[in-house]
Amino acid sequence: MAESDAHDHDIDESTDDRESPDEPAAAEIDRLTLERDEALAKYQRALADFQNFQRRSYANEETARLRAKADVVRDLVPALENLDLVLEHDAADDAARAIQQGVRMVRDEMLKALAGHGVARIEPQPGDEFDANRHEALMHIEAPEVAPDHIAQVFKAGYALGQIIIRPAKVTLARAAE
């Protein structure tokens, strides 16, 4: 039995030399808490990066879609202008008036279809303020009834797809009085 008493005594001495059992556990808890916090921060950064990626992808898709629409409208504008030219001429007889009526119907349907896709005509009126983003000034003319640097005449309507200007309206501006 003396051996077992000596053995118990050895165990008691060895535990006295070590740290208390709470200190290693607390250190391990602190280490694990730090690892958890770092992993959570990495997860949150990855989630934010993914959400930003999704937003950018959606914005890029929308931009590409609008550009494709704008390209189609840009190709249709000359055809619409040719239809407008036909409608500007005076019809001399009933046959010419009937043709113009058909052309007007086709033009109106094209404009209606384009409007359904967000395309609007830019149709400034004489006296309107000049907007360099929506209008293209071709020249200045004497127009005493119009304020200087305001629209005096409209040569061609413009077209816009939302905020994208497909083609600005072509206008002349009133010259300032000398």
C-alpha positions in Angstrom: 0.0 0.0 0.0 3.0 2.2 0.5 3.5 2.1 -3.2 0.0 3.4 -4.0 0.4 6.2 -1.5 3.7 7.2 -3.2 2.0 7.0 -6.5 -0.9 9.2 -5.3 1.7 11.6 -4.0 3.4 11.8 -7.4 0.1 12.6 -9.0 -0.6 15.4 -6.5 2.8 16.9 -7.1 2.5 16.9 -10.9 -0.9 18.7 -10.8 0.5 21.4 -8.5 3.2 22.2 -11.1 0.7 22.7 -14.0 -1.7 25.6 -14.6 -5.2 25.3 -13.2 -7.6 23.4 -15.4 -9.7 26.6 -16.2 -6.8 28.5 -17.8 -6.2 26.1 -20.7 -9.9 25.8 -21.4 -10.3 29.6 -21.4 -7.4 30.0 -23.8 -8.9 27.3 -26.1 -12.3 29.1 -25.9 -10.6 32.4 -26.8 -8.7 30.7 -29.8 -11.9 29.1 -31.1 -13.9 32.3 -30.7 -11.2 34.2 -32.7 -11.3 31.5 -35.4 -15.1 31.6 -35.5 -15.1 35.4 -35.8 -12.5 35.3 -38.6 -14.5 32.7 -40.4 -17.7 34.7 -40.0 -16.0 37.9 -41.3 -14.7 35.9 -44.3 -18.2 34.6 -45.0 -19.7 38.0 -44.8 -17.1 39.5 -47.2 -17.7 36.6 -49.6 -21.5 37.1 -49.4 -21.1 40.9 -50.0 -18.7 40.2 -52.9 -21.3 37.8 -54.4 -24.1 40.3 -54.0 -22.0 43.0 -55.7 -21.2 40.5 -58.5 -24.9 39.8 -58.9 -25.7 43.6 -59.0 -22.9 44.3 -61.6 -24.1 41.3 -63.7 -27.7 42.6 -63.7 -26.5 46.1 -64.6 -24.3 44.7 -67.4 -27.2 42.7 -68.8 -29.5 45.8 -68.7 -26.8 47.9 -70.4 -26.3 45.2 -73.1 -30.0 44.9 -73.7 -30.4 48.7 -74.0 -27.5 48.9 -76.4 -29.0 46.2 -78.6 -32.3 48.0 -78.7 -30.6 51.3 -79.4 -28.7 49.7 -82.4 -32.0 48.4 -83.8 -33.7 51.8 -83.4 -30.6 53.5 -85.0 -31.1 51.3 -88.0 -34.8 52.1 -88.3 -34.5 55.9 -88.0 -33.6 56.4 -91.7 -36.7 54.4 -92.8 -38.9 56.5 -90.5 -37.4 59.6 -91.9 -38.1 58.4 -95.5 -41.7 57.8 -94.4 -41.9 61.4 -93.0 -40.6 62.7 -96.3 -43.4 61.0 -98.2 -45.9 62.5 -95.8 -44.5 66.1 -96.1 -45.3 66.3 -99.9 -48.7 67.6 -101.0 -50.8 64.9 -102.5 -52.1 66.1 -105.9 -54.9 63.5 -106.4 -56.9 60.9 -104.6 -54.4 58.1 -105.5 -51.5 60.0 -104.0 -53.6 60.8 -100.9 -54.5 57.1 -100.5 -50.8 56.2 -100.7 -49.9 58.8 -98.1 -52.6 57.5 -95.8 -51.1 54.0 -96.1 -47.6 55.4 -95.5 -48.9 57.3 -92.4 -50.5 54.1 -91.1 -47.2 52.2 -91.5 -45.3 55.0 -89.9 -47.7 55.3 -86.9 -47.5 51.5 -86.3 -43.7 51.6 -86.4 -43.7 54.5 -83.9 -46.3 52.7 -81.7 -44.1 49.5 -81.7 -41.0 51.5 -80.8 -42.8 53.4 -78.1 -43.8 50.0 -76.6 -40.1 49.3 -76.2 -39.3 52.7 -74.6 -38.4 54.7 -77.7 -39.7 58.3 -77.8 -39.4 60.9 -80.4 -37.6 64.1 -79.5 -39.8 66.8 -81.1 -38.8 70.3 -79.8 -40.9 73.3 -80.7 -39.8 76.7 -81.8 -39.1 78.8 -78.7 -38.0 75.7 -76.6 -34.8 76.0 -74.7 -31.8 74.4 -76.5 -30.5 71.2 -74.7 -27.2 70.1 -76.1 -27.9 66.6 -74.8 -31.1 66.2 -76.8 -30.6 68.7 -79.7 -28.0 69.2 -82.4 -27.7 72.9 -83.5 -27.0 73.1 -87.2 -26.9 76.9 -87.5 -28.1 80.2 -86.1 -30.7 82.3 -87.9 -32.5 85.6 -87.5 -35.7 84.9 -85.6 -36.9 88.0 -83.7 -39.9 86.2 -82.2 -37.6 83.6 -80.5 -35.3 84.3 -77.6 -31.6 84.1 -78.5 -30.0 80.6 -78.4 -33.5 79.0 -78.3 -34.8 76.7 -81.0 -36.0 78.6 -84.0 -36.7 75.7 -86.4 -36.7 71.9 -86.3 -35.3 70.1 -89.3 -35.5 66.5 -88.0 -37.0 64.9 -84.9 -34.7 63.0 -82.7 -35.1 59.7 -80.9 -34.3 58.5 -77.4 -34.4 55.2 -75.7 -34.9 56.1 -72.1 -31.9 58.2 -71.2 -29.9 57.0 -74.3 -30.1 59.5 -77.2 -30.3 57.5 -80.4 -30.1 60.6 -82.4 -30.6 64.2 -81.3 -33.2 66.4 -82.9 -31.6 68.6 -85.6 -32.5 72.3 -85.0 -31.5 75.8 -85.8 -31.1 78.4 -83.1 -32.2 82.0 -82.9 -29.3 84.4 -83.2 -28.9 87.1 -80.6 -29.9 90.6 -81.7 -27.0 92.7 -82.7 
